[in-house]
């Protein structure tokens, strides 16, 4: 593949990780004066429920 070729050529570096802790903080922003679509509302519900479940698991 192109990536393998670039690693072999030395133009791209490859780093190995052993179970790296990957964390990303996200924010949901929406307009209060607009109605969310069903898909947007479902996404927000999933995101909030996941965050709540994760907090409970870590406490």
CHARMM-style PDB file with segment names, atoms N, HN, CA, C and O in Angstrom:
ATOM      1  N   UNK     1       0.843  -1.192   0.000  1.00  0.00      PROA
ATOM      2  CA  UNK     1       0.000   0.000   0.000  1.00  0.00      PROA
ATOM      3  C   UNK     1       0.877   1.239   0.000  1.00  0.00      PROA
ATOM      4  O   UNK     1       2.084   1.155   0.227  1.00  0.00      PROA
ATOM      5  N   UNK     2       0.280   2.368  -0.250  1.00  0.00      PROA
ATOM      6  HN  UNK     2      -0.700   2.436  -0.435  1.00  0.00      PROA
ATOM      7  CA  UNK     2       1.034   3.630  -0.273  1.00  0.00      PROA
ATOM      8  C   UNK     2       1.677   3.918   1.072  1.00  0.00      PROA
ATOM      9  O   UNK     2       2.802   4.415   1.128  1.00  0.00      PROA
ATOM     10  N   UNK     3       0.982   3.615   2.147  1.00  0.00      PROA
ATOM     11  HN  UNK     3       0.068   3.211   2.102  1.00  0.00      PROA
ATOM     12  CA  UNK     3       1.525   3.880   3.481  1.00  0.00      PROA
ATOM     13  C   UNK     3       2.751   3.019   3.733  1.00  0.00      PROA
ATOM     14  O   UNK     3       3.770   3.513   4.215  1.00  0.00      PROA
ATOM     15  N   UNK     4       2.662   1.737   3.410  1.00  0.00      PROA
ATOM     16  HN  UNK     4       1.834   1.336   3.018  1.00  0.00      PROA
ATOM     17  CA  UNK     4       3.812   0.839   3.595  1.00  0.00      PROA
ATOM     18  C   UNK     4       5.002   1.307   2.770  1.00  0.00      PROA
ATOM     19  O   UNK     4       6.140   1.262   3.236  1.00  0.00      PROA
ATOM     20  N   UNK     5       4.742   1.754   1.551  1.00  0.00      PROA
ATOM     21  HN  UNK     5       3.817   1.790   1.173  1.00  0.00      PROA
ATOM     22  CA  UNK     5       5.818   2.249   0.687  1.00  0.00      PROA
ATOM     23  C   UNK     5       6.500   3.464   1.304  1.00  0.00      PROA
ATOM     24  O   UNK     5       7.725   3.576   1.269  1.00  0.00      PROA
ATOM     25  N   UNK     6       5.709   4.375   1.868  1.00  0.00      PROA
ATOM     26  HN  UNK     6       4.713   4.284   1.896  1.00  0.00      PROA
ATOM     27  CA  UNK     6       6.287   5.575   2.474  1.00  0.00      PROA
ATOM     28  C   UNK     6       7.070   5.247   3.741  1.00  0.00      PROA
ATOM     29  O   UNK     6       8.084   5.888   4.015  1.00  0.00      PROA
ATOM     30  N   UNK     7       6.624   4.272   4.510  1.00  0.00      PROA
ATOM     31  HN  UNK     7       5.800   3.751   4.287  1.00  0.00      PROA
ATOM     32  CA  UNK     7       7.371   3.856   5.703  1.00  0.00      PROA
ATOM     33  C   UNK     7       8.705   3.265   5.272  1.00  0.00      PROA
ATOM     34  O   UNK     7       9.741   3.579   5.857  1.00  0.00      PROA
ATOM     35  N   UNK     8       8.687   2.411   4.253  1.00  0.00      PROA
ATOM     36  HN  UNK     8       7.845   2.155   3.778  1.00  0.00      PROA
ATOM     37  CA  UNK     8       9.932   1.811   3.757  1.00  0.00      PROA
ATOM     38  C   UNK     8      10.875   2.875   3.199  1.00  0.00      PROA
ATOM     39  O   UNK     8      12.092   2.766   3.353  1.00  0.00      PROA
ATOM     40  N   UNK     9      10.327   3.896   2.555  1.00  0.00      PROA
ATOM     41  HN  UNK     9       9.339   3.985   2.430  1.00  0.00      PROA
ATOM     42  CA  UNK     9      11.154   4.954   1.967  1.00  0.00      PROA
ATOM     43  C   UNK     9      11.670   5.930   3.017  1.00  0.00      PROA
ATOM     44  O   UNK     9      12.564   6.731   2.741  1.00  0.00      PROA
ATOM     45  N   UNK    10      11.101   5.861   4.231  1.00  0.00      PROA
ATOM     46  HN  UNK    10      10.375   5.211   4.454  1.00  0.00      PROA
ATOM     47  CA  UNK    10      11.551   6.752   5.292  1.00  0.00      PROA
ATOM     48  C   UNK    10      10.869   8.114   5.280  1.00  0.00      PROA
ATOM     49  O   UNK    10      11.264   9.011   6.025  1.00  0.00      PROA
ATOM     50  N   UNK    11       9.853   8.275   4.445  1.00  0.00      PROA
ATOM     51  HN  UNK    11       9.532   7.547   3.840  1.00  0.00      PROA
ATOM     52  CA  UNK    11       9.142   9.558   4.408  1.00  0.00      PROA
ATOM     53  C   UNK    11       7.974   9.601   5.387  1.00  0.00      PROA
ATOM     54  O   UNK    11       7.362  10.650   5.591  1.00  0.00      PROA
ATOM     55  N   UNK    12       7.673   8.456   5.989  1.00  0.00      PROA
ATOM     56  HN  UNK    12       8.171   7.604   5.823  1.00  0.00      PROA
ATOM     57  CA  UNK    12       6.605   8.366   6.978  1.00  0.00      PROA
ATOM     58  C   UNK    12       7.093   7.463   8.102  1.00  0.00      PROA
ATOM     59  O   UNK    12       7.663   6.402   7.846  1.00  0.00      PROA
ATOM     60  N   UNK    13       6.875   7.875   9.329  1.00  0.00      PROA
ATOM     61  HN  UNK    13       6.412   8.737   9.537  1.00  0.00      PROA
ATOM     62  CA  UNK    13       7.313   7.077  10.480  1.00  0.00      PROA
ATOM     63  C   UNK    13       6.147   6.257  11.012  1.00  0.00      PROA
ATOM     64  O   UNK    13       4.991   6.672  10.941  1.00  0.00      PROA
ATOM     65  N   UNK    14       6.470   5.097  11.541  1.00  0.00      PROA
ATOM     66  HN  UNK    14       7.409   4.760  11.598  1.00  0.00      PROA
ATOM     67  CA  UNK    14       5.473   4.223  12.154  1.00  0.00      PROA
ATOM     68  C   UNK    14       5.842   4.048  13.619  1.00  0.00      PROA
ATOM     69  O   UNK    14       6.965   3.659  13.939  1.00  0.00      PROA
ATOM     70  N   UNK    15       4.898   4.335  14.508  1.00  0.00      PROA
ATOM     71  HN  UNK    15       3.985   4.651  14.248  1.00  0.00      PROA
ATOM     72  CA  UNK    15       5.125   4.199  15.941  1.00  0.00      PROA
ATOM     73  C   UNK    15       4.195   3.136  16.504  1.00  0.00      PROA
ATOM     74  O   UNK    15       3.005   3.118  16.190  1.00  0.00      PROA
ATOM     75  N   UNK    16       4.730   2.256  17.327  1.00  0.00      PROA
ATOM     76  HN  UNK    16       5.697   2.271  17.582  1.00  0.00      PROA
ATOM     77  CA  UNK    16       3.919   1.213  17.947  1.00  0.00      PROA
ATOM     78  C   UNK    16       3.476   1.670  19.331  1.00  0.00      PROA
ATOM     79  O   UNK    16       4.269   2.226  20.092  1.00  0.00      PROA
ATOM     80  N   UNK    17       2.228   1.438  19.648  1.00  0.00      PROA
ATOM     81  HN  UNK    17       1.584   0.987  19.030  1.00  0.00      PROA
ATOM     82  CA  UNK    17       1.679   1.754  20.964  1.00  0.00      PROA
ATOM     83  C   UNK    17       1.188   0.470  21.608  1.00  0.00      PROA
ATOM     84  O   UNK    17       0.652  -0.411  20.937  1.00  0.00      PROA
ATOM     85  N   UNK    18       1.374   0.375  22.907  1.00  0.00      PROA
ATOM     86  HN  UNK    18       1.810   1.091  23.453  1.00  0.00      PROA
ATOM     87  CA  UNK    18       0.849  -0.762  23.653  1.00  0.00      PROA
ATOM     88  C   UNK    18      -0.277  -0.237  24.527  1.00  0.00      PROA
ATOM     89  O   UNK    18      -0.032   0.412  25.543  1.00  0.00      PROA
ATOM     90  N   UNK    19      -1.510  -0.519  24.131  1.00  0.00      PROA
ATOM     91  HN  UNK    19      -1.710  -1.047  23.305  1.00  0.00      PROA
ATOM     92  CA  UNK    19      -2.707  -0.086  24.857  1.00  0.00      PROA
ATOM     93  C   UNK    19      -2.615   1.372  25.313  1.00  0.00      PROA
ATOM     94  O   UNK    19      -2.681   1.655  26.509  1.00  0.00      PROA
ATOM     95  N   UNK    20      -2.464   2.292  24.366  1.00  0.00      PROA
ATOM     96  HN  UNK    20      -2.411   2.062  23.394  1.00  0.00      PROA
ATOM     97  CA  UNK    20      -2.374   3.695  24.776  1.00  0.00      PROA
ATOM     98  C   UNK    20      -3.722   4.199  25.282  1.00  0.00      PROA
ATOM     99  O   UNK    20      -4.766   3.843  24.734  1.00  0.00      PROA
ATOM    100  N   UNK    21      -3.703   5.017  26.317  1.00  0.00      PROA
ATOM    101  HN  UNK    21      -2.856   5.305  26.763  1.00  0.00      PROA
ATOM    102  CA  UNK    21      -4.964   5.603  26.770  1.00  0.00      PROA
ATOM    103  C   UNK    21      -5.370   6.722  25.801  1.00  0.00      PROA
ATOM    104  O   UNK    21      -4.706   7.755  25.715  1.00  0.00      PROA
ATOM    105  N   UNK    22      -6.442   6.503  25.093  1.00  0.00      PROA
ATOM    106  HN  UNK    22      -6.982   5.663  25.162  1.00  0.00      PROA
ATOM    107  CA  UNK    22      -6.921   7.500  24.144  1.00  0.00      PROA
ATOM    108  C   UNK    22      -8.153   8.155  24.744  1.00  0.00      PROA
ATOM    109  O   UNK    22      -9.134   7.487  25.073  1.00  0.00      PROA
ATOM    110  N   UNK    23      -8.088   9.461  24.880  1.00  0.00      PROA
ATOM    111  HN  UNK    23      -7.292  10.004  24.613  1.00  0.00      PROA
ATOM    112  CA  UNK    23      -9.199  10.199  25.469  1.00  0.00      PROA
ATOM    113  C   UNK    23      -9.474  11.431  24.628  1.00  0.00      PROA
ATOM    114  O   UNK    23      -8.556  12.129  24.199  1.00  0.00      PROA
ATOM    115  N   UNK    24     -10.714  11.679  24.408  1.00  0.00      PROA
ATOM    116  HN  UNK    24     -11.461  11.112  24.757  1.00  0.00      PROA
ATOM    117  CA  UNK    24     -11.091  12.864  23.645  1.00  0.00      PROA
ATOM    118  C   UNK    24     -12.299  13.502  24.313  1.00  0.00      PROA
ATOM    119  O   UNK    24     -13.334  12.863  24.504  1.00  0.00      PROA
ATOM    120  N   UNK    25     -12.148  14.762  24.660  1.00  0.00      PROA
ATOM    121  HN  UNK    25     -11.307  15.280  24.505  1.00  0.00      PROA
ATOM    122  CA  UNK    25     -13.269  15.502  25.223  1.00  0.00      PROA
ATOM    123  C   UNK    25     -14.076  16.098  24.075  1.00  0.00      PROA
ATOM    124  O   UNK    25     -13.524  16.709  23.160  1.00  0.00      PROA
ATOM    125  N   UNK    26     -15.364  15.913  24.138  1.00  0.00      PROA
ATOM    126  HN  UNK    26     -15.812  15.416  24.881  1.00  0.00      PROA
ATOM    127  CA  UNK    26     -16.251  16.434  23.106  1.00  0.00      PROA
ATOM    128  C   UNK    26     -17.280  17.360  23.724  1.00  0.00      PROA
ATOM    129  O   UNK    26     -17.613  17.243  24.904  1.00  0.00      PROA
ATOM    130  N   UNK    27     -17.764  18.252  22.940  1.00  0.00      PROA
ATOM    131  HN  UNK    27     -17.493  18.346  21.981  1.00  0.00      PROA
ATOM    132  CA  UNK    27     -18.845  19.136  23.375  1.00  0.00      PROA
ATOM    133  C   UNK    27     -19.942  19.094  22.319  1.00  0.00      PROA
ATOM    134  O   UNK    27     -19.672  19.074  21.118  1.00  0.00      PROA
ATOM    135  N   UNK    28     -21.166  19.083  22.786  1.00  0.00      PROA
ATOM    136  HN  UNK    28     -21.386  19.100  23.761  1.00  0.00      PROA
ATOM    137  CA  UNK    28     -22.307  19.140  21.876  1.00  0.00      PROA
ATOM    138  C   UNK    28     -22.872  20.555  21.927  1.00  0.00      PROA
ATOM    139  O   UNK    28     -23.209  21.062  22.997  1.00  0.00      PROA
ATOM    140  N   UNK    29     -22.970  21.173  20.780  1.00  0.00      PROA
ATOM    141  HN  UNK    29     -22.696  20.761  19.911  1.00  0.00      PROA
ATOM    142  CA  UNK    29     -23.465  22.543  20.698  1.00  0.00      PROA
ATOM    143  C   UNK    29     -24.658  22.551  19.748  1.00  0.00      PROA
ATOM    144  O   UNK    29     -24.601  22.005  18.646  1.00  0.00      PROA
ATOM    145  N   UNK    30     -25.725  23.176  20.196  1.00  0.00      PROA
ATOM    146  HN  UNK    30     -25.771  23.620  21.091  1.00  0.00      PROA
ATOM    147  CA  UNK    30     -26.900  23.282  19.335  1.00  0.00      PROA
ATOM    148  C   UNK    30     -27.647  24.560  19.672  1.00  0.00      PROA
ATOM    149  O   UNK    30     -27.472  25.138  20.745  1.00  0.00      PROA
ATOM    150  N   UNK    31     -28.472  24.984  18.749  1.00  0.00      PROA
ATOM    151  HN  UNK    31     -28.615  24.515  17.878  1.00  0.00      PROA
ATOM    152  CA  UNK    31     -29.250  26.210  18.951  1.00  0.00      PROA
ATOM    153  C   UNK    31     -30.523  25.872  19.699  1.00  0.00      PROA
ATOM    154  O   UNK    31     -31.281  24.992  19.290  1.00  0.00      PROA
ATOM    155  N   UNK    32     -30.752  26.566  20.782  1.00  0.00      PROA
ATOM    156  HN  UNK    32     -30.137  27.281  21.114  1.00  0.00      PROA
ATOM    157  CA  UNK    32     -31.953  26.311  21.585  1.00  0.00      PROA
ATOM    158  C   UNK    32     -33.228  26.753  20.871  1.00  0.00      PROA
ATOM    159  O   UNK    32     -34.312  26.250  21.166  1.00  0.00      PROA
ATOM    160  N   UNK    33     -33.101  27.683  19.943  1.00  0.00      PROA
ATOM    161  HN  UNK    33     -32.220  28.092  19.703  1.00  0.00      PROA
ATOM    162  CA  UNK    33     -34.293  28.170  19.249  1.00  0.00      PROA
ATOM    163  C   UNK    33     -34.648  27.343  18.009  1.00  0.00      PROA
ATOM    164  O   UNK    33     -35.584  27.689  17.288  1.00  0.00      PROA
ATOM    165  N   UNK    34     -33.919  26.266  17.755  1.00  0.00      PROA
ATOM    166  HN  UNK    34     -33.159  25.985  18.341  1.00  0.00      PROA
ATOM    167  CA  UNK    34     -34.182  25.389  16.613  1.00  0.00      PROA
ATOM    168  C   UNK    34     -34.520  23.990  17.112  1.00  0.00      PROA
ATOM    169  O   UNK    34     -34.000  23.541  18.133  1.00  0.00      PROA
ATOM    170  N   UNK    35     -35.385  23.315  16.390  1.00  0.00      PROA
ATOM    171  HN  UNK    35     -35.808  23.680  15.560  1.00  0.00      PROA
ATOM    172  CA  UNK    35     -35.754  21.947  16.734  1.00  0.00      PROA
ATOM    173  C   UNK    35     -34.713  20.994  16.157  1.00  0.00      PROA
ATOM    174  O   UNK    35     -34.331  21.112  14.993  1.00  0.00      PROA
ATOM    175  N   UNK    36     -34.261  20.056  16.973  1.00  0.00      PROA
ATOM    176  HN  UNK    36     -34.572  19.960  17.919  1.00  0.00      PROA
ATOM    177  CA  UNK    36     -33.302  19.061  16.506  1.00  0.00      PROA
ATOM    178  C   UNK    36     -34.019  17.979  15.709  1.00  0.00      PROA
ATOM    179  O   UNK    36     -35.165  17.636  15.998  1.00  0.00      PROA
ATOM    180  N   UNK    37     -33.334  17.449  14.708  1.00  0.00      PROA
ATOM    181  HN  UNK    37     -32.403  17.728  14.473  1.00  0.00      PROA
ATOM    182  CA  UNK    37     -33.888  16.319  13.964  1.00  0.00      PROA
ATOM    183  C   UNK    37     -33.894  15.090  14.865  1.00  0.00      PROA
ATOM    184  O   UNK    37     -33.223  15.071  15.897  1.00  0.00      PROA
ATOM    185  N   UNK    38     -34.642  14.076  14.482  1.00  0.00      PROA
ATOM    186  HN  UNK    38     -35.187  14.092  13.644  1.00  0.00      PROA
ATOM    187  CA  UNK    38     -34.666  12.840  15.276  1.00  0.00      PROA
ATOM    188  C   UNK    38     -33.270  12.226  15.355  1.00  0.00      PROA
ATOM    189  O   UNK    38     -32.881  11.696  16.395  1.00  0.00      PROA
ATOM    190  N   UNK    39     -32.524  12.297  14.265  1.00  0.00      PROA
ATOM    191  HN  UNK    39     -32.841  12.727  13.419  1.00  0.00      PROA
ATOM    192  CA  UNK    39     -31.170  11.742  14.251  1.00  0.00      PROA
ATOM    193  C   UNK    39     -30.257  12.513  15.202  1.00  0.00      PROA
ATOM    194  O   UNK    39     -29.475  11.909  15.936  1.00  0.00      PROA
ATOM    195  N   UNK    40     -30.350  13.837  15.191  1.00  0.00      PROA
ATOM    196  HN  UNK    40     -30.985  14.328  14.595  1.00  0.00      PROA
ATOM    197  CA  UNK    40     -29.521  14.653  16.083  1.00  0.00      PROA
ATOM    198  C   UNK    40     -29.878  14.396  17.536  1.00  0.00      PROA
ATOM    199  O   UNK    40     -28.992  14.297  18.385  1.00  0.00      PROA
ATOM    200  N   UNK    41     -31.165  14.289  17.831  1.00  0.00      PROA
ATOM    201  HN  UNK    41     -31.884  14.370  17.141  1.00  0.00      PROA
ATOM    202  CA  UNK    41     -31.617  14.015  19.201  1.00  0.00      PROA
ATOM    203  C   UNK    41     -31.130  12.635  19.650  1.00  0.00      PROA
ATOM    204  O   UNK    41     -30.686  12.471  20.786  1.00  0.00      PROA
ATOM    205  N   UNK    42     -31.214  11.645  18.761  1.00  0.00      PROA
ATOM    206  HN  UNK    42     -31.576  11.778  17.838  1.00  0.00      PROA
ATOM    207  CA  UNK    42     -30.750  10.296  19.088  1.00  0.00      PROA
ATOM    208  C   UNK    42     -29.248  10.301  19.361  1.00  0.00      PROA
ATOM    209  O   UNK    42     -28.788   9.645  20.296  1.00  0.00      PROA
ATOM    210  N   UNK    43     -28.481  11.034  18.553  1.00  0.00      PROA
ATOM    211  HN  UNK    43     -28.855  11.566  17.793  1.00  0.00      PROA
ATOM    212  CA  UNK    43     -27.037  11.127  18.765  1.00  0.00      PROA
ATOM    213  C   UNK    43     -26.736  11.747  20.121  1.00  0.00      PROA
ATOM    214  O   UNK    43     -25.879  11.258  20.857  1.00  0.00      PROA
ATOM    215  N   UNK    44     -27.442  12.825  20.449  1.00  0.00      PROA
ATOM    216  HN  UNK    44     -28.138  13.222  19.851  1.00  0.00      PROA
ATOM    217  CA  UNK    44     -27.222  13.472  21.744  1.00  0.00      PROA
ATOM    218  C   UNK    44     -27.569  12.527  22.894  1.00  0.00      PROA
ATOM    219  O   UNK    44     -26.842  12.461  23.885  1.00  0.00      PROA
ATOM    220  N   UNK    45     -28.668  11.804  22.764  1.00  0.00      PROA
ATOM    221  HN  UNK    45     -29.259  11.858  21.959  1.00  0.00      PROA
ATOM    222  CA  UNK    45     -29.056  10.856  23.809  1.00  0.00      PROA
ATOM    223  C   UNK    45     -27.989   9.788  24.007  1.00  0.00      PROA
ATOM    224  O   UNK    45     -27.647   9.452  25.141  1.00  0.00      PROA
ATOM    225  N   UNK    46     -27.463   9.254  22.910  1.00  0.00      PROA
ATOM    226  HN  UNK    46     -27.741   9.527  21.989  1.00  0.00      PROA
ATOM    227  CA  UNK    46     -26.414   8.233  22.998  1.00  0.00      PROA
ATOM    228  C   UNK    46     -25.170   8.811  23.663  1.00  0.00      PROA
ATOM    229  O   UNK    46     -24.591   8.183  24.549  1.00  0.00      PROA
ATOM    230  N   UNK    47     -24.761   9.994  23.246  1.00  0.00      PROA
ATOM    231  HN  UNK    47     -25.231  10.504  22.526  1.00  0.00      PROA
ATOM    232  CA  UNK    47     -23.554  10.614  23.806  1.00  0.00      PROA
ATOM    233  C   UNK    47     -23.705  10.869  25.298  1.00  0.00      PROA
ATOM    234  O   UNK    47     -22.789  10.584  26.069  1.00  0.00      PROA
ATOM    235  N   UNK    48     -24.842  11.399  25.710  1.00  0.00      PROA
ATOM    236  HN  UNK    48     -25.586  11.630  25.083  1.00  0.00      PROA
ATOM    237  CA  UNK    48     -25.065  11.694  27.127  1.00  0.00      PROA
ATOM    238  C   UNK    48     -25.144  10.402  27.938  1.00  0.00      PROA
ATOM    239  O   UNK    48     -24.563  10.316  29.020  1.00  0.00      PROA
ATOM    240  N   UNK    49     -25.854   9.401  27.427  1.00  0.00      PROA
ATOM    241  HN  UNK    49     -26.325   9.471  26.548  1.00  0.00      PROA
ATOM    242  CA  UNK    49     -25.971   8.128  28.142  1.00  0.00      PROA
ATOM    243  C   UNK    49     -24.629   7.425  28.267  1.00  0.00      PROA
ATOM    244  O   UNK    49     -24.348   6.806  29.293  1.00  0.00      PROA
ATOM    245  N   UNK    50     -23.802   7.514  27.242  1.00  0.00      PROA
ATOM    246  HN  UNK    50     -24.030   8.017  26.408  1.00  0.00      PROA
ATOM    247  CA  UNK    50     -22.468   6.901  27.307  1.00  0.00      PROA
ATOM    248  C   UNK    50     -21.604   7.576  28.356  1.00  0.00      PROA
ATOM    249  O   UNK    50     -20.892   6.914  29.111  1.00  0.00      PROA
ATOM    250  N   UNK    51     -21.673   8.895  28.395  1.00  0.00      PROA
ATOM    251  HN  UNK    51     -22.251   9.432  27.781  1.00  0.00      PROA
ATOM    252  CA  UNK    51     -20.886   9.643  29.373  1.00  0.00      PROA
ATOM    253  C   UNK    51     -21.338   9.293  30.781  1.00  0.00      PROA
ATOM    254  O   UNK    51     -20.509   9.087  31.668  1.00  0.00      PROA
ATOM    255  N   UNK    52     -22.650   9.224  30.993  1.00  0.00      PROA
ATOM    256  HN  UNK    52     -23.323   9.391  30.272  1.00  0.00      PROA
ATOM    257  CA  UNK    52     -23.189   8.882  32.309  1.00  0.00      PROA
ATOM    258  C   UNK    52     -22.771   7.473  32.710  1.00  0.00      PROA
ATOM    259  O   UNK    52     -22.367   7.250  33.851  1.00  0.00      PROA
ATOM    260  N   UNK    53     -22.863   6.523  31.788  1.00  0.00      PROA
ATOM    261  HN  UNK    53     -23.191   6.704  30.860  1.00  0.00      PROA
ATOM    262  CA  UNK    53     -22.481   5.140  32.078  1.00  0.00      PROA
ATOM    263  C   UNK    53     -20.994   5.046  32.409  1.00  0.00      PROA
ATOM    264  O   UNK    53     -20.600   4.295  33.302  1.00  0.00      PROA
ATOM    265  N   UNK    54     -20.174   5.801  31.694  1.00  0.00      PROA
ATOM    266  HN  UNK    54     -20.494   6.411  30.969  1.00  0.00      PROA
ATOM    267  CA  UNK    54     -18.734   5.776  31.948  1.00  0.00      PROA
ATOM    268  C   UNK    54     -18.415   6.353  33.322  1.00  0.00      PROA
ATOM    269  O   UNK    54     -17.563   5.826  34.037  1.00  0.00      PROA
ATOM    270  N   UNK    55     -19.101   7.441  33.695  1.00  0.00      PROA
ATOM    271  HN  UNK    55     -19.794   7.869  33.115  1.00  0.00      PROA
ATOM    272  CA  UNK    55     -18.885   8.030  35.018  1.00  0.00      PROA
ATOM    273  C   UNK    55     -19.258   7.039  36.112  1.00  0.00      PROA
ATOM    274  O   UNK    55     -18.538   6.910  37.102  1.00  0.00      PROA
ATOM    275  N   UNK    56     -20.377   6.337  35.942  1.00  0.00      PROA
ATOM    276  HN  UNK    56     -20.962   6.441  35.137  1.00  0.00      PROA
ATOM    277  CA  UNK    56     -20.811   5.361  36.940  1.00  0.00      PROA
ATOM    278  C   UNK    56     -19.816   4.209  37.048  1.00  0.00      PROA
ATOM    279  O   UNK    56     -19.553   3.719  38.146  1.00  0.00      PROA
ATOM    280  N   UNK    57     -19.265   3.776  35.925  1.00  0.00      PROA
ATOM    281  HN  UNK    57     -19.478   4.174  35.033  1.00  0.00      PROA
ATOM    282  CA  UNK    57     -18.309   2.670  35.922  1.00  0.00      PROA
ATOM    283  C   UNK    57     -17.001   3.060  36.604  1.00  0.00      PROA
ATOM    284  O   UNK    57     -16.340   2.219  37.212  1.00  0.00      PROA
ATOM    285  N   UNK    58     -16.630   4.328  36.505  1.00  0.00      PROA
ATOM    286  HN  UNK    58     -17.167   5.012  36.011  1.00  0.00      PROA
ATOM    287  CA  UNK    58     -15.365   4.787  37.086  1.00  0.00      PROA
ATOM    288  C   UNK    58     -15.484   5.210  38.541  1.00  0.00      PROA
ATOM    289  O   UNK    58     -14.471   5.510  39.173  1.00  0.00      PROA
ATOM    290  N   UNK    59     -16.697   5.242  39.089  1.00  0.00      PROA
ATOM    291  HN  UNK    59     -17.520   4.998  38.576  1.00  0.00      PROA
ATOM    292  CA  UNK    59     -16.843   5.694  40.480  1.00  0.00      PROA
ATOM    293  C   UNK    59     -16.930   4.537  41.446  1.00  0.00      PROA
ATOM    294  OT1 UNK    59     -17.055   4.748  42.652  1.00  0.00      PROA
TER     295      UNK     59
END
